[in-house]
């Protein structure tokens, strides 16, 4: 199923960076667990001092990966999240269950095994079908949990993507996220 314009009731979250602002609209009805996870982190201020710390490009992945992808990853880096994440990991919402797909600008949950997602998120650069259920990116075939779409500032996300370093997908100087707030609600 392709993304269609979500109903106005779906929440929006704005992210401010030195490159500008981008806004994600969340698919609360289709992916309630992943949506609640992000909104709880925003409301409790857990994304304060987070950063964009990983940019995956076709050029900075080894040839041994089963499927190359392009994404911008943010939140708490895995090493930091394991030590300090105040919330437990969430259940995995597959794209087979939600009907969502990893298209250009899709917001999704980063994870290791199913049920390990929590404080790391990514945005797709271009369509990424290998991140969907049955895709080749993870050997378990469960894919990743898509739950939102960038509806404003995709040019900002592409500018951030252009900051990728050649040798590795981990940025030597992560890009701070200056603020994160729910639109139409409180600022955090």
C-alpha positions as CSV (number, residue, x, y, z in Angstrom):
1,X,0.0,0.0,0.0
2,X,1.4,3.4,-0.9
3,X,1.2,6.2,1.7
4,X,-1.8,8.4,1.2
5,X,-2.4,11.7,2.9
6,X,-3.0,10.8,6.5
7,X,-6.0,12.2,8.3
8,X,-5.5,15.5,10.0
9,X,-5.9,13.8,13.4
10,X,-2.6,12.1,13.0
11,X,0.0,13.8,15.2
12,X,3.0,15.8,13.8
13,X,6.4,16.2,15.3
14,X,8.9,18.9,14.3
15,X,12.7,18.4,14.5
16,X,15.0,21.4,14.5
17,X,18.6,21.1,13.4
18,X,21.3,23.5,12.2
19,X,20.3,22.6,8.7
20,X,16.7,23.6,9.3
21,X,13.4,22.0,10.4
22,X,11.7,18.8,9.2
23,X,8.3,17.6,10.2
24,X,7.0,14.0,10.5
25,X,3.3,13.1,10.4
26,X,2.7,9.9,12.3
27,X,0.4,7.0,11.3
28,X,-1.1,6.5,14.7
29,X,-4.0,4.2,13.5
30,X,-1.7,1.9,11.5
31,X,1.3,1.8,13.8
32,X,0.1,2.7,17.4
33,X,3.0,1.2,19.3
34,X,5.8,2.9,17.3
35,X,3.8,6.2,17.3
36,X,3.3,6.1,21.1
37,X,7.0,5.3,21.6
38,X,8.1,8.4,19.7
39,X,5.4,10.7,21.3
40,X,6.3,9.5,24.8
41,X,10.0,10.2,24.1
42,X,9.1,13.7,22.9
43,X,6.7,14.5,25.8
44,X,9.2,13.3,28.4
45,X,12.1,15.2,26.8
46,X,14.1,12.0,26.1
47,X,15.1,13.2,22.7
48,X,16.7,16.3,24.2
49,X,20.4,16.1,23.4
50,X,19.8,13.4,20.8
51,X,21.5,13.6,17.4
52,X,21.7,12.4,13.9
53,X,24.6,10.0,14.3
54,X,24.4,7.6,11.3
55,X,24.0,8.2,7.6
56,X,23.9,5.1,5.5
57,X,24.7,5.6,1.8
58,X,25.3,3.1,-1.0
59,X,29.0,4.0,-0.9
60,X,29.6,3.4,2.8
61,X,28.2,-0.1,3.2
62,X,30.3,-3.2,2.7
63,X,29.5,-5.3,-0.4
64,X,28.6,-8.2,2.0
65,X,25.3,-6.7,3.2
66,X,22.4,-8.5,1.7
67,X,20.7,-5.3,0.5
68,X,22.1,-1.8,0.4
69,X,19.9,1.0,1.7
70,X,20.0,4.8,2.2
71,X,18.8,6.3,5.5
72,X,19.4,9.0,8.0
73,X,19.4,7.6,11.5
74,X,18.8,9.7,14.7
75,X,17.9,9.4,18.4
76,X,20.2,8.0,21.0
77,X,23.2,6.0,19.6
78,X,23.0,2.3,20.4
79,X,25.8,2.4,23.0
80,X,24.3,5.4,24.7
81,X,20.7,4.0,24.5
82,X,21.7,0.7,26.1
83,X,23.2,2.5,29.1
84,X,20.6,5.2,29.6
85,X,17.3,4.4,27.8
86,X,14.6,4.9,30.5
87,X,11.9,3.1,28.5
88,X,11.8,-0.6,27.6
89,X,12.0,-1.8,24.0
90,X,8.7,-1.9,22.0
91,X,6.9,-4.7,20.2
92,X,7.7,-4.9,16.5
93,X,5.0,-3.7,14.1
94,X,5.8,-5.2,10.7
95,X,4.8,-3.6,7.5
96,X,2.8,-6.7,6.7
97,X,0.6,-5.9,9.7
98,X,0.4,-2.1,9.2
99,X,0.2,-1.9,5.4
100,X,2.8,0.8,5.4
101,X,5.9,0.8,3.2
102,X,9.4,2.2,3.3
103,X,9.1,4.9,0.7
104,X,11.0,8.1,0.2
105,X,10.7,10.1,3.5
106,X,9.3,7.3,5.6
107,X,10.0,7.5,9.3
108,X,10.8,4.1,10.8
109,X,12.2,2.3,13.9
110,X,15.8,1.1,13.9
111,X,16.3,-2.3,15.6
112,X,18.5,-5.3,15.9
113,X,16.1,-8.2,16.5
114,X,12.3,-7.9,16.5
115,X,11.2,-6.4,19.8
116,X,14.4,-4.4,20.4
117,X,13.5,-1.0,19.0
118,X,13.2,2.0,21.3
119,X,15.4,5.1,21.0
120,X,16.7,5.0,17.5
121,X,14.7,6.1,14.4
122,X,15.5,6.5,10.7
123,X,14.3,8.3,7.6
124,X,14.4,6.7,4.2
125,X,16.2,8.4,1.3
126,X,14.4,7.0,-1.7
127,X,12.1,4.0,-1.7
128,X,13.6,1.1,0.4
129,X,11.6,-2.0,-0.2
130,X,14.3,-4.2,1.4
131,X,13.3,-2.6,4.7
132,X,9.7,-3.9,4.4
133,X,8.5,-7.3,5.8
134,X,10.1,-10.0,3.6
135,X,12.9,-7.6,2.6
136,X,16.5,-8.7,2.4
137,X,18.1,-6.1,4.8
138,X,17.6,-8.3,7.9
139,X,18.1,-12.0,7.8
140,X,15.0,-12.5,9.9
141,X,12.8,-11.2,7.1
142,X,10.7,-9.2,9.6
143,X,11.6,-5.8,8.2
144,X,11.4,-2.6,10.1
145,X,8.5,-0.7,11.6
146,X,7.4,2.2,9.4
147,X,5.2,4.6,11.2
148,X,5.4,8.1,9.8
149,X,6.2,10.3,6.8
150,X,8.2,13.5,6.4
151,X,5.6,16.0,5.3
152,X,7.7,19.2,5.5
153,X,11.5,19.7,5.2
154,X,12.5,16.7,3.1
155,X,15.0,19.1,1.5
156,X,16.5,19.5,5.0
157,X,16.7,15.7,5.4
158,X,18.5,15.5,2.0
159,X,20.9,18.2,3.0
160,X,21.7,16.2,6.2
161,X,22.1,13.1,4.1
162,X,24.7,14.9,2.0
163,X,26.8,15.3,5.1
164,X,27.7,11.5,5.0
165,X,31.3,10.6,5.5
166,X,32.8,8.3,2.9
167,X,34.5,5.7,5.1
168,X,31.8,4.8,7.6
169,X,28.1,5.2,8.2
170,X,28.8,6.5,11.8
171,X,29.3,10.2,11.8
172,X,32.5,11.3,13.6
173,X,30.7,14.6,14.5
174,X,27.0,13.7,15.0
175,X,24.6,16.5,14.1
176,X,22.7,17.7,17.1
177,X,18.9,17.8,17.1
178,X,18.3,21.2,18.7
179,X,14.7,20.7,19.6
180,X,11.9,18.2,19.1
181,X,8.2,19.1,19.7
182,X,4.8,17.9,18.9
183,X,2.9,20.4,16.8
184,X,-0.4,21.5,18.0
185,X,0.7,20.5,21.5
186,X,3.3,21.3,24.1
187,X,6.9,22.1,23.2
188,X,9.6,19.9,24.7
